[in-house]
Amino acid sequence: MARGGFREGAGRKKEYNEPIKKILLGLPESVLKQLDSYASAKNLSRPKAVAILVEQAMEQNGQLAI
């Protein structure tokens, strides 16, 4: 019996249609708690919540205000 290999529909589904770049991000604990609360309320992963919040900030201002 053969084992392993690719099976149609197996594995975690991709969240994005482009390559993902992993980063290390340091945040104050208070900001992390806010982020986690937002993600939990919207039933999102932490990275997906960050991506959505960045998109919203870009839509409001046309660019990130730093």
Residue, then its C-alpha position, 0 to 999 in steps of 0.5 A: m500500500a502506497r503512503g504519502g504524497f499529494r492528495e487532492g484537497a489535503g492540507r491547510k487551505k491557503e489564505y492568500n493568492e500570493p507568496i507569504k513573507k514571515i516576519l518577527l513583530g514586537l508589540p507592547e502587551s496592551v496592543l497585542k491584547q487589543l489585536d487578539s480581542y479584535a481577531s477573536a471578535k472577528n473570528l480571524s487568525r492574528p496574522k489575518a487580523v493584522a493584514i485587514l487592519v493594515e488594509q483598512a488604514m491604507e484605505q482611510n489615508g491612502q498611505l500609512a501614517i507613521 
